[in-house]
Amino acid sequence: MEGSGDRRKRIRRLKKIIVGTIVAAIVIPVMTSIILGVRVMYLQGKVSDLETALMQLQSEGDRESGIYTTALIETSPRDETEPSLLMEDGEEKEAPQAWDKQIYLTFDDGPSRNTDRILDILKEYDIKATFFVVGKTDEASVAAYQRIVEEGHTLAMHSYSHKYAEVYASKESFVQDLKALQEYLYQVTGVWPRYYRFPGGSSNTVSKVDMQELIGYLEENNITYFDWNIASGDAVSGELPVDSIVNNCVSKLDGKNICMILMHDAADKNSTVEALPQIIEQIRDRGDAVFLPVTDDTLPVQHVRANK
């Protein structure tokens, strides 16, 4: 027969087992939840990092390789009016009639290893253009900024970092980026740049800030912003055929007095460089156009009207 002592031991064992089971039933789910929670937070962070990286690749891309897209439309998603030639009074005005067309060749994203090739072609044809540059501090880029200025082209701004997530995070970050580029270009060239092209254009849909705030800041600081009304298409791919780039630039001249042509100065835009002589020659062959750099006298093509 089982003694009373044995029964008590068995009961105590059972109690321990029951208590252990209850504790385990409580502790294990709690610990599992904590571990899963930490894991979920970690994965959310990684997902956020990947989303940010993807956004930058899709919306801005690498400055040097040119892997990014700009607004390829000629009207703004924010303002569905047609692009305008705007003067300070907000009225649309015709370009001076000495020539039927004023052609502005503009190059975004440089300097790059293609900048000298572009400058060589422009020198050969005795044409002045406009370079909306980003901030680069290497020796070759500094020399390119200086050559742009020395050869009579217009040195203009396209943001220091060209990182959409940073430039458009807030008005403060936009201003900080712009000032960094403006002061840097003055330091290396002696030119205080006063012309700006928004990354993605004033019609971009990436900015977390109302574009009117940024436009207002530019106007308050006597900086004129320029979009475009003819896109070469080279933002889509660095391997766009030369014929396509030429056609995109030349076929859209009709009906415009001011032709602000968007091209890119980036390491992978070799077809843009190859297309440039044909673009120049075909436009010259028309006999009704003059090539000009952006100056204070240029009527700005702007996708978004500033609120007055």
C-alpha positions in Angstrom: 0.0 0.0 0.0 1.1 3.5 -0.7 2.0 5.5 2.4 0.8 9.0 3.2 4.3 10.3 2.6 4.5 8.9 -0.9 1.1 10.4 -1.6 2.3 13.8 -0.5 5.4 13.5 -2.7 3.3 12.5 -5.6 0.9 15.4 -5.0 3.8 17.9 -4.7 5.2 16.5 -8.0 1.8 16.9 -9.7 1.5 20.5 -8.3 4.9 21.3 -9.6 4.0 19.8 -13.0 0.7 21.8 -13.0 2.4 25.0 -12.0 5.2 24.5 -14.4 2.7 23.8 -17.2 0.8 27.0 -16.3 3.9 29.1 -16.2 5.1 27.6 -19.4 1.7 28.3 -21.0 2.0 31.9 -20.0 5.8 32.6 -20.4 6.3 30.8 -23.7 3.7 32.8 -25.6 4.9 36.0 -24.0 8.5 35.3 -25.0 7.5 34.2 -28.4 5.5 37.4 -28.9 8.4 39.5 -27.8 10.8 37.7 -30.1 8.3 37.9 -33.0 7.7 41.6 -32.2 11.4 42.3 -32.3 11.7 40.4 -35.5 8.8 42.2 -37.1 10.3 45.6 -36.2 13.6 44.5 -37.7 11.9 43.4 -40.9 9.8 46.6 -41.1 13.0 48.5 -40.8 14.6 46.5 -43.7 11.4 46.9 -45.8 11.5 50.7 -45.1 15.2 50.8 -46.2 14.4 48.8 -49.3 11.4 51.0 -50.2 13.6 54.1 -49.8 16.3 52.6 -52.0 13.7 51.6 -54.6 12.1 55.0 -54.6 15.5 56.6 -55.1 16.3 54.3 -58.0 12.9 54.9 -59.6 12.6 58.6 -58.9 16.1 59.9 -58.8 18.6 57.2 -59.3 22.3 57.4 -59.3 23.7 60.9 -60.4 26.6 59.4 -62.3 24.8 56.6 -64.1 21.7 58.6 -64.8 19.4 55.8 -63.7 16.3 57.8 -62.8 13.3 59.2 -64.5 12.1 62.8 -64.7 8.6 64.0 -65.5 8.4 63.1 -69.2 5.2 65.1 -69.6 5.0 68.7 -70.7 2.2 69.6 -68.4 2.1 69.4 -64.6 0.1 66.8 -62.6 -0.3 69.6 -60.1 -1.4 72.2 -62.6 -3.0 71.0 -65.8 -2.6 74.2 -67.7 -0.2 74.1 -70.6 3.5 75.0 -69.9 3.9 78.7 -70.1 6.5 81.3 -70.9 6.1 83.4 -67.7 7.3 86.9 -67.0 7.3 88.6 -63.6 3.8 90.0 -64.2 2.5 86.4 -64.9 1.5 87.2 -68.4 2.5 85.1 -71.4 4.7 87.0 -73.9 6.1 86.1 -77.3 9.8 85.6 -77.8 11.7 88.4 -79.6 11.2 88.0 -83.4 14.8 88.4 -84.6 14.6 84.6 -85.0 11.5 82.5 -85.2 12.9 80.1 -82.6 15.2 80.4 -79.7 16.8 77.1 -78.9 18.1 76.3 -75.5 20.2 73.1 -75.2 20.2 72.2 -71.5 22.1 69.4 -69.8 21.1 68.0 -66.4 23.0 65.9 -63.8 26.6 66.7 -64.7 29.5 66.9 -64.5 30.3 63.4 -65.8 32.9 61.8 -67.9 30.9 62.9 -70.9 31.0 66.6 -70.1 34.2 67.3 -72.0 32.8 65.5 -75.0 29.7 67.7 -74.9 31.8 70.8 -74.5 34.0 69.8 -77.4 31.0 69.4 -79.7 29.5 72.8 -78.6 32.9 74.4 -79.2 33.1 72.9 -82.6 29.7 74.3 -83.6 30.3 77.6 -81.7 27.2 77.1 -79.6 26.5 78.1 -76.0 24.4 75.9 -73.8 23.2 75.6 -70.2 24.4 73.0 -67.7 22.1 72.3 -64.7 24.7 70.7 -62.5 24.9 68.7 -59.2 27.5 68.8 -56.5 30.7 66.8 -57.1 34.1 67.5 -55.5 36.5 65.3 -57.5 39.2 67.0 -59.5 37.7 66.2 -62.9 34.3 67.7 -61.9 35.9 70.9 -60.6 37.7 71.3 -63.9 34.4 70.7 -65.8 32.6 73.4 -63.8 35.4 75.8 -64.6 35.5 74.9 -68.3 31.7 75.4 -68.6 32.2 79.0 -67.3 35.4 79.7 -69.2 33.8 78.8 -72.5 30.8 81.0 -72.0 28.1 78.5 -71.1 25.6 79.1 -68.3 26.3 77.3 -65.1 23.0 76.6 -63.4 21.8 74.5 -60.4 20.1 71.1 -60.3 20.5 70.4 -56.5 23.6 69.4 -54.7 22.8 65.8 -53.8 20.0 65.0 -56.4 18.6 62.7 -53.8 14.9 63.2 -53.9 14.2 61.9 -50.5 16.6 64.5 -49.0 16.0 67.4 -51.3 12.2 67.2 -51.0 12.0 66.1 -47.3 11.2 69.6 -46.1 11.6 73.2 -47.1 14.5 73.4 -44.8 16.3 70.5 -46.4 15.6 71.9 -49.9 17.1 75.3 -48.9 20.1 73.6 -47.3 20.8 71.6 -50.4 20.4 74.6 -52.7 22.7 76.8 -50.6 25.3 74.1 -50.4 25.5 73.9 -54.2 25.2 77.6 -54.8 28.1 78.4 -52.4 30.2 75.5 -53.7 29.9 76.6 -57.3 30.8 80.1 -56.4 33.8 78.8 -54.5 35.2 76.8 -57.5 34.2 79.1 -60.4 33.6 82.6 -59.0 30.1 82.5 -60.5 27.1 83.0 -58.2 24.5 80.8 -60.0 20.9 82.2 -60.1 19.1 79.6 -62.3 17.6 76.4 -61.0 16.0 73.2 -62.3 14.1 71.2 -59.8 15.1 67.5 -59.8 12.2 65.9 -61.7 11.0 69.4 -62.7 8.6 71.7 -60.9 5.9 69.1 -61.9 7.4 66.3 -59.9 5.1 64.3 -57.6 7.8 63.1 -55.2 8.2 66.2 -53.1 6.7 66.1 -49.6 6.6 69.8 -49.6 4.1 71.9 -51.6 6.1 73.0 -54.6 4.6 76.5 -54.3 6.6 76.9 -51.0 9.8 76.0 -52.9 9.0 78.2 -55.8 8.2 81.0 -53.4 11.6 80.6 -51.8 13.4 80.8 -55.2 11.5 83.9 -56.2 12.3 85.6 -52.8 16.0 84.9 -53.4 16.0 86.1 -57.1 16.5 82.6 -58.4 14.7 81.7 -61.6 13.6 78.1 -62.2 13.4 76.5 -65.6 11.6 73.4 -66.8 11.5 72.2 -70.4 9.0 71.9 -73.2 11.0 69.4 -75.3 12.4 66.2 -73.8 15.1 64.2 -75.6 13.9 61.0 -73.9 17.3 60.1 -72.7 16.1 60.0 -69.0 14.4 56.8 -69.7 17.5 54.9 -70.8 21.1 55.4 -71.4 20.8 53.2 -74.4 18.1 55.1 -76.3 19.0 55.0 -80.0 20.6 58.1 -81.4 17.9 58.4 -84.0 15.2 58.5 -81.3 17.0 61.2 -79.4 17.4 63.3 -82.5 13.8 62.8 -83.5 12.5 63.6 -80.0 14.4 66.9 -80.1 13.9 68.1 -83.6 10.3 66.9 -84.4 8.8 69.0 -81.5 10.1 72.4 -82.5 7.1 73.5 -84.6 4.6 75.6 -82.7 7.2 76.9 -80.2 9.1 80.1 -80.1 11.1 79.1 -77.1 12.4 75.6 -77.3 13.9 74.5 -74.0 15.4 71.0 -74.7 16.1 68.6 -71.9 19.1 66.3 -72.2 21.4 64.7 -69.7 25.1 64.8 -69.0 25.8 61.5 -67.3 28.3 58.7 -67.7 25.9 56.3 -69.4 24.4 58.8 -71.8 26.7 58.1 -74.7 23.9 58.1 -77.2 23.0 61.6 -76.2 26.6 62.8 -77.0 26.5 61.0 -80.3 23.1 62.6 -81.1 24.2 66.1 -80.3 25.9 67.0 -83.6 22.9 65.8 -85.6 20.5 67.7 -83.4 22.5 70.9 -83.9 22.9 70.4 -87.7 19.2 69.6 -88.3 18.1 72.6 -86.3 20.5 74.9 -88.1 19.4 73.5 -91.4 15.9 74.9 -90.7 17.3 78.4 -91.0 14.8 79.9 -88.5 16.5 79.2 -85.1 19.3 80.6 -82.9 21.0 78.7 -80.1 21.3 80.6 -76.8 22.3 79.9 -73.3 19.9 80.7 -70.4 20.4 84.3 -69.3 18.4 87.0 -67.4 16.7 87.8 -70.7 15.4 84.2 -71.2 11.7 83.7 -70.9 11.4 80.7 -68.5 9.5 77.6 -69.5 7.8 76.5 -66.3 5.4 73.6 -65.8 3.9 75.0 -62.6 2.7 78.6 -62.3 3.7 80.4 -59.2 0.8 81.6 -57.0 0.7 85.3 -57.1 
